[in-house]
Amino acid sequence: MPLLASIPWPVTTARLAVRRGTADDVAATWAYRRLDEVNRWITRAPATLEEYGAQFADPGRLAKTLVIERDGQVIGDLMVSVEDAWAQAEVVDRAQGVQAELGWSLHPDHGGCGYATEAVHELIRLCFEDLGLRRVTASCFAANESSWRLMERVGMRREAYTIRDSLHRSGAWLDALAYALLADEWRGPGPAGRPRRPARNVGGAA
Protein backbone atom coordinates (compact mmCIF):
# COMPACT_ATOMS: atom_id res chain seq x y z
CA MET A 1 0.00 0.00 0.00
CA PRO A 2 1.84 3.13 -1.20
CA LEU A 3 0.48 5.39 1.53
CA LEU A 4 1.79 3.21 4.36
CA ALA A 5 5.11 2.86 2.58
CA SER A 6 5.53 6.64 2.80
CA ILE A 7 5.77 6.54 6.62
CA PRO A 8 9.20 6.01 8.24
CA TRP A 9 8.77 2.85 10.32
CA PRO A 10 8.83 1.97 13.14
CA VAL A 11 6.69 4.61 14.84
CA THR A 12 7.06 4.79 18.61
CA THR A 13 4.79 5.83 21.46
CA ALA A 14 5.57 6.08 25.17
CA ARG A 15 5.78 2.29 25.59
CA LEU A 16 5.30 0.71 22.17
CA ALA A 17 6.70 0.44 18.67
CA VAL A 18 4.43 0.03 15.65
CA ARG A 19 5.84 -1.24 12.34
CA ARG A 20 4.81 -2.87 9.08
CA GLY A 21 3.94 -6.54 9.35
CA THR A 22 6.07 -9.14 7.54
CA ALA A 23 5.77 -12.86 6.81
CA ASP A 24 8.15 -13.42 9.73
CA ASP A 25 5.38 -12.32 12.12
CA VAL A 26 3.23 -15.39 11.44
CA ALA A 27 4.22 -17.38 14.54
CA ALA A 28 4.11 -14.39 16.90
CA THR A 29 0.62 -13.32 15.82
CA TRP A 30 -0.68 -16.90 15.66
CA ALA A 31 0.24 -17.25 19.37
CA TYR A 32 -2.71 -15.04 20.34
CA ARG A 33 -4.97 -15.10 17.30
CA ARG A 34 -5.50 -18.85 17.76
CA LEU A 35 -6.90 -18.28 21.27
CA ASP A 36 -10.68 -18.54 21.61
CA GLU A 37 -11.00 -15.25 23.46
CA VAL A 38 -9.44 -13.53 20.44
CA ASN A 39 -10.60 -15.51 17.41
CA ARG A 40 -14.24 -15.58 18.46
CA TRP A 41 -14.42 -11.95 17.31
CA ILE A 42 -12.10 -11.77 14.29
CA THR A 43 -13.07 -12.31 10.67
CA ARG A 44 -11.06 -15.49 10.11
CA ALA A 45 -10.14 -18.24 12.56
CA PRO A 46 -7.90 -20.75 10.73
CA ALA A 47 -7.63 -24.15 12.37
CA THR A 48 -3.91 -24.67 11.79
CA LEU A 49 -0.71 -22.64 11.76
CA GLU A 50 -0.16 -23.58 8.12
CA GLU A 51 -3.57 -22.27 7.08
CA TYR A 52 -3.10 -19.13 9.12
CA GLY A 53 0.39 -18.55 7.73
CA ALA A 54 -0.86 -18.70 4.15
CA GLN A 55 -3.55 -16.13 4.91
CA PHE A 56 -1.31 -13.82 6.95
CA ALA A 57 1.48 -13.77 4.35
CA ASP A 58 -0.86 -12.90 1.49
CA PRO A 59 0.55 -9.69 -0.03
CA GLY A 60 -2.84 -7.99 0.03
CA ARG A 61 -3.20 -8.62 3.75
CA LEU A 62 0.37 -7.71 4.64
CA ALA A 63 -0.03 -4.41 2.79
CA LYS A 64 -2.51 -3.25 5.45
CA THR A 65 -1.08 -5.01 8.52
CA LEU A 66 0.94 -3.36 11.29
CA VAL A 67 2.31 -5.09 14.37
CA ILE A 68 2.58 -3.75 17.91
CA GLU A 69 5.78 -4.44 19.84
CA ARG A 70 6.55 -4.00 23.52
CA ASP A 71 10.27 -4.26 24.35
CA GLY A 72 10.85 -6.08 21.07
CA GLN A 73 8.02 -8.60 21.61
CA VAL A 74 5.00 -8.70 19.30
CA ILE A 75 1.92 -8.24 21.50
CA GLY A 76 -0.72 -7.33 18.93
CA ASP A 77 -1.51 -6.19 15.43
CA LEU A 78 -3.41 -3.43 13.68
CA MET A 79 -5.20 -3.17 10.35
CA VAL A 80 -5.44 0.02 8.33
CA SER A 81 -7.31 -0.41 5.07
CA VAL A 82 -7.33 2.82 3.07
CA GLU A 83 -10.41 2.98 0.86
CA ASP A 84 -12.60 5.21 -1.26
CA ALA A 85 -15.64 7.00 0.15
CA TRP A 86 -18.98 6.73 -1.60
CA ALA A 87 -19.52 9.58 -4.04
CA GLN A 88 -21.81 10.60 -6.85
CA ALA A 89 -20.40 10.03 -10.30
CA GLU A 90 -19.47 13.64 -11.01
CA VAL A 91 -17.13 13.89 -8.00
CA VAL A 92 -15.94 10.31 -7.64
CA ASP A 93 -12.30 11.28 -8.22
CA ARG A 94 -12.39 13.45 -5.08
CA ALA A 95 -13.46 10.49 -2.92
CA GLN A 96 -10.60 8.15 -3.77
CA GLY A 97 -8.40 6.98 -0.90
CA VAL A 98 -9.77 9.48 1.61
CA GLN A 99 -10.72 7.19 4.50
CA ALA A 100 -9.65 4.00 6.26
CA GLU A 101 -11.21 1.08 8.07
CA LEU A 102 -9.28 0.18 11.24
CA GLY A 103 -8.98 -3.07 13.14
CA TRP A 104 -6.90 -4.56 15.98
CA SER A 105 -6.07 -7.63 18.02
CA LEU A 106 -4.07 -7.82 21.25
CA HIS A 107 -2.56 -10.75 23.09
CA PRO A 108 -4.75 -11.29 26.21
CA ASP A 109 -1.62 -11.61 28.35
CA HIS A 110 -1.02 -7.90 27.72
CA GLY A 111 -4.59 -6.71 28.28
CA GLY A 112 -5.56 -4.21 30.93
CA CYS A 113 -2.37 -2.14 30.58
CA GLY A 114 -3.57 0.45 28.08
CA TYR A 115 -1.51 -0.93 25.18
CA ALA A 116 -4.41 -1.30 22.77
CA THR A 117 -5.62 2.23 23.50
CA GLU A 118 -2.11 3.60 23.09
CA ALA A 119 -1.58 1.81 19.78
CA VAL A 120 -4.95 2.78 18.30
CA HIS A 121 -4.45 6.41 19.37
CA GLU A 122 -1.23 6.39 17.40
CA LEU A 123 -2.88 4.67 14.43
CA ILE A 124 -5.51 7.40 14.28
CA ARG A 125 -2.81 10.05 14.47
CA LEU A 126 -1.01 8.40 11.57
CA CYS A 127 -4.19 8.31 9.51
CA PHE A 128 -4.97 11.99 9.98
CA GLU A 129 -1.52 13.56 10.19
CA ASP A 130 0.75 11.35 8.10
CA LEU A 131 -1.70 9.92 5.57
CA GLY A 132 -3.94 12.99 5.36
CA LEU A 133 -7.20 11.03 5.52
CA ARG A 134 -10.51 12.68 6.33
CA ARG A 135 -12.31 9.83 8.13
CA VAL A 136 -11.64 6.54 9.93
CA THR A 137 -14.14 3.80 10.73
CA ALA A 138 -14.25 0.61 12.78
CA SER A 139 -16.91 -1.99 13.53
CA CYS A 140 -17.42 -4.99 15.78
CA PHE A 141 -20.02 -7.38 17.14
CA ALA A 142 -22.04 -5.61 19.83
CA ALA A 143 -21.12 -8.40 22.26
CA ASN A 144 -17.43 -7.53 21.85
CA GLU A 145 -17.56 -4.93 24.58
CA SER A 146 -13.83 -4.46 24.97
CA SER A 147 -13.55 -3.46 21.30
CA TRP A 148 -16.33 -0.88 21.22
CA ARG A 149 -15.25 0.57 24.55
CA LEU A 150 -11.79 1.07 23.06
CA MET A 151 -13.37 2.90 20.11
CA GLU A 152 -15.08 5.25 22.54
CA ARG A 153 -11.89 5.80 24.57
CA VAL A 154 -10.05 7.00 21.47
CA GLY A 155 -12.86 9.45 20.68
CA MET A 156 -14.74 7.57 17.98
CA ARG A 157 -18.45 8.23 17.58
CA ARG A 158 -21.08 5.48 17.40
CA GLU A 159 -22.87 5.77 14.06
CA ALA A 160 -24.91 2.58 13.86
CA TYR A 161 -26.30 -0.25 15.96
CA THR A 162 -27.63 -2.93 13.66
CA ILE A 163 -29.89 -5.74 14.86
CA ARG A 164 -28.93 -9.37 14.08
CA ASP A 165 -27.39 -8.47 10.73
CA SER A 166 -23.98 -10.16 11.20
CA LEU A 167 -23.57 -13.93 10.96
CA HIS A 168 -21.15 -15.38 13.49
CA ARG A 169 -19.31 -18.62 12.72
CA SER A 170 -21.29 -20.19 15.58
CA GLY A 171 -24.35 -19.89 13.35
CA ALA A 172 -25.96 -17.09 15.37
CA TRP A 173 -27.01 -13.77 13.86
CA LEU A 174 -25.57 -11.07 16.12
CA ASP A 175 -26.00 -7.33 16.57
CA ALA A 176 -23.17 -5.11 15.34
CA LEU A 177 -21.81 -1.64 16.01
CA ALA A 178 -20.17 0.88 13.68
CA TYR A 179 -17.99 3.79 14.82
CA ALA A 180 -16.25 6.62 12.98
CA LEU A 181 -14.16 9.73 13.52
CA LEU A 182 -13.53 12.69 11.20
CA ALA A 183 -10.23 14.52 11.00
CA ASP A 184 -11.80 17.83 11.99
CA GLU A 185 -13.46 16.19 15.01
CA TRP A 186 -10.11 14.76 16.07
CA ARG A 187 -8.40 18.14 15.78
CA GLY A 188 -11.22 20.17 17.31
CA PRO A 189 -12.50 20.56 20.87
CA GLY A 190 -14.67 17.90 22.42
CA PRO A 191 -18.15 18.43 23.89
CA ALA A 192 -16.73 19.72 27.15
CA GLY A 193 -14.35 22.13 25.43
CA ARG A 194 -11.35 19.84 25.97
CA PRO A 195 -9.19 18.72 23.04
CA ARG A 196 -10.29 15.41 21.54
CA ARG A 197 -7.05 15.07 19.62
CA PRO A 198 -5.13 12.14 21.16
CA ALA A 199 -1.77 12.82 22.70
CA ARG A 200 1.12 11.14 20.92
CA ASN A 201 2.17 9.24 24.03
CA VAL A 202 -0.77 7.72 25.88
CA GLY A 203 -0.92 5.58 28.98
CA GLY A 204 -3.90 4.80 31.16
CA ALA A 205 -6.17 1.82 31.43
CA ALA A 206 -7.44 -0.15 28.49
C-alpha positions as CSV (number, residue, x, y, z in Angstrom):
1,M,0.0,0.0,0.0
2,P,1.8,3.1,-1.2
3,L,0.5,5.4,1.5
4,L,1.8,3.2,4.4
5,A,5.1,2.9,2.6
6,S,5.5,6.6,2.8
7,I,5.8,6.5,6.6
8,P,9.2,6.0,8.2
9,W,8.8,2.9,10.3
10,P,8.8,2.0,13.1
11,V,6.7,4.6,14.8
12,T,7.1,4.8,18.6
13,T,4.8,5.8,21.5
14,A,5.6,6.1,25.2
15,R,5.8,2.3,25.6
16,L,5.3,0.7,22.2
17,A,6.7,0.4,18.7
18,V,4.4,0.0,15.6
19,R,5.8,-1.2,12.3
20,R,4.8,-2.9,9.1
21,G,3.9,-6.5,9.3
22,T,6.1,-9.1,7.5
23,A,5.8,-12.9,6.8
24,D,8.2,-13.4,9.7
25,D,5.4,-12.3,12.1
26,V,3.2,-15.4,11.4
27,A,4.2,-17.4,14.5
28,A,4.1,-14.4,16.9
29,T,0.6,-13.3,15.8
30,W,-0.7,-16.9,15.7
31,A,0.2,-17.3,19.4
32,Y,-2.7,-15.0,20.3
33,R,-5.0,-15.1,17.3
34,R,-5.5,-18.9,17.8
35,L,-6.9,-18.3,21.3
36,D,-10.7,-18.5,21.6
37,E,-11.0,-15.3,23.5
38,V,-9.4,-13.5,20.4
39,N,-10.6,-15.5,17.4
40,R,-14.2,-15.6,18.5
41,W,-14.4,-11.9,17.3
42,I,-12.1,-11.8,14.3
43,T,-13.1,-12.3,10.7
44,R,-11.1,-15.5,10.1
45,A,-10.1,-18.2,12.6
46,P,-7.9,-20.7,10.7
47,A,-7.6,-24.2,12.4
48,T,-3.9,-24.7,11.8
49,L,-0.7,-22.6,11.8
50,E,-0.2,-23.6,8.1
51,E,-3.6,-22.3,7.1
52,Y,-3.1,-19.1,9.1
53,G,0.4,-18.6,7.7
54,A,-0.9,-18.7,4.1
55,Q,-3.6,-16.1,4.9
56,F,-1.3,-13.8,7.0
57,A,1.5,-13.8,4.4
58,D,-0.9,-12.9,1.5
59,P,0.5,-9.7,0.0
60,G,-2.8,-8.0,0.0
61,R,-3.2,-8.6,3.7
62,L,0.4,-7.7,4.6
63,A,0.0,-4.4,2.8
64,K,-2.5,-3.3,5.4
65,T,-1.1,-5.0,8.5
66,L,0.9,-3.4,11.3
67,V,2.3,-5.1,14.4
68,I,2.6,-3.7,17.9
69,E,5.8,-4.4,19.8
70,R,6.6,-4.0,23.5
71,D,10.3,-4.3,24.4
72,G,10.8,-6.1,21.1
73,Q,8.0,-8.6,21.6
74,V,5.0,-8.7,19.3
75,I,1.9,-8.2,21.5
76,G,-0.7,-7.3,18.9
77,D,-1.5,-6.2,15.4
78,L,-3.4,-3.4,13.7
79,M,-5.2,-3.2,10.3
80,V,-5.4,0.0,8.3
81,S,-7.3,-0.4,5.1
82,V,-7.3,2.8,3.1
83,E,-10.4,3.0,0.9
84,D,-12.6,5.2,-1.3
85,A,-15.6,7.0,0.1
86,W,-19.0,6.7,-1.6
87,A,-19.5,9.6,-4.0
88,Q,-21.8,10.6,-6.8
89,A,-20.4,10.0,-10.3
90,E,-19.5,13.6,-11.0
91,V,-17.1,13.9,-8.0
92,V,-15.9,10.3,-7.6
93,D,-12.3,11.3,-8.2
94,R,-12.4,13.4,-5.1
95,A,-13.5,10.5,-2.9
96,Q,-10.6,8.1,-3.8
97,G,-8.4,7.0,-0.9
98,V,-9.8,9.5,1.6
99,Q,-10.7,7.2,4.5
100,A,-9.7,4.0,6.3
101,E,-11.2,1.1,8.1
102,L,-9.3,0.2,11.2
103,G,-9.0,-3.1,13.1
104,W,-6.9,-4.6,16.0
105,S,-6.1,-7.6,18.0
106,L,-4.1,-7.8,21.2
107,H,-2.6,-10.8,23.1
108,P,-4.7,-11.3,26.2
109,D,-1.6,-11.6,28.4
110,H,-1.0,-7.9,27.7
111,G,-4.6,-6.7,28.3
112,G,-5.6,-4.2,30.9
113,C,-2.4,-2.1,30.6
114,G,-3.6,0.5,28.1
115,Y,-1.5,-0.9,25.2
116,A,-4.4,-1.3,22.8
117,T,-5.6,2.2,23.5
118,E,-2.1,3.6,23.1
119,A,-1.6,1.8,19.8
120,V,-4.9,2.8,18.3
121,H,-4.5,6.4,19.4
122,E,-1.2,6.4,17.4
123,L,-2.9,4.7,14.4
124,I,-5.5,7.4,14.3
125,R,-2.8,10.1,14.5
126,L,-1.0,8.4,11.6
127,C,-4.2,8.3,9.5
128,F,-5.0,12.0,10.0
129,E,-1.5,13.6,10.2
130,D,0.8,11.4,8.1
131,L,-1.7,9.9,5.6
132,G,-3.9,13.0,5.4
133,L,-7.2,11.0,5.5
134,R,-10.5,12.7,6.3
135,R,-12.3,9.8,8.1
136,V,-11.6,6.5,9.9
137,T,-14.1,3.8,10.7
138,A,-14.2,0.6,12.8
139,S,-16.9,-2.0,13.5
140,C,-17.4,-5.0,15.8
141,F,-20.0,-7.4,17.1
142,A,-22.0,-5.6,19.8
143,A,-21.1,-8.4,22.3
144,N,-17.4,-7.5,21.8
145,E,-17.6,-4.9,24.6
146,S,-13.8,-4.5,25.0
147,S,-13.6,-3.5,21.3
148,W,-16.3,-0.9,21.2
149,R,-15.3,0.6,24.5
150,L,-11.8,1.1,23.1
151,M,-13.4,2.9,20.1
152,E,-15.1,5.2,22.5
153,R,-11.9,5.8,24.6
154,V,-10.1,7.0,21.5
155,G,-12.9,9.4,20.7
156,M,-14.7,7.6,18.0
157,R,-18.4,8.2,17.6
158,R,-21.1,5.5,17.4
159,E,-22.9,5.8,14.1
160,A,-24.9,2.6,13.9
161,Y,-26.3,-0.2,16.0
162,T,-27.6,-2.9,13.7
163,I,-29.9,-5.7,14.9
164,R,-28.9,-9.4,14.1
165,D,-27.4,-8.5,10.7
166,S,-24.0,-10.2,11.2
167,L,-23.6,-13.9,11.0
168,H,-21.1,-15.4,13.5
169,R,-19.3,-18.6,12.7
170,S,-21.3,-20.2,15.6
171,G,-24.4,-19.9,13.3
172,A,-26.0,-17.1,15.4
173,W,-27.0,-13.8,13.9
174,L,-25.6,-11.1,16.1
175,D,-26.0,-7.3,16.6
176,A,-23.2,-5.1,15.3
177,L,-21.8,-1.6,16.0
178,A,-20.2,0.9,13.7
179,Y,-18.0,3.8,14.8
180,A,-16.3,6.6,13.0
181,L,-14.2,9.7,13.5
182,L,-13.5,12.7,11.2
183,A,-10.2,14.5,11.0
184,D,-11.8,17.8,12.0
185,E,-13.5,16.2,15.0
186,W,-10.1,14.8,16.1
187,R,-8.4,18.1,15.8
188,G,-11.2,20.2,17.3
189,P,-12.5,20.6,20.9
190,G,-14.7,17.9,22.4
191,P,-18.1,18.4,23.9
192,A,-16.7,19.7,27.1
193,G,-14.4,22.1,25.4
194,R,-11.4,19.8,26.0
195,P,-9.2,18.7,23.0
196,R,-10.3,15.4,21.5
197,R,-7.1,15.1,19.6
198,P,-5.1,12.1,21.2
199,A,-1.8,12.8,22.7
200,R,1.1,11.1,20.9
201,N,2.2,9.2,24.0
202,V,-0.8,7.7,25.9
203,G,-0.9,5.6,29.0
204,G,-3.9,4.8,31.2
205,A,-6.2,1.8,31.4
206,A,-7.4,-0.2,28.5
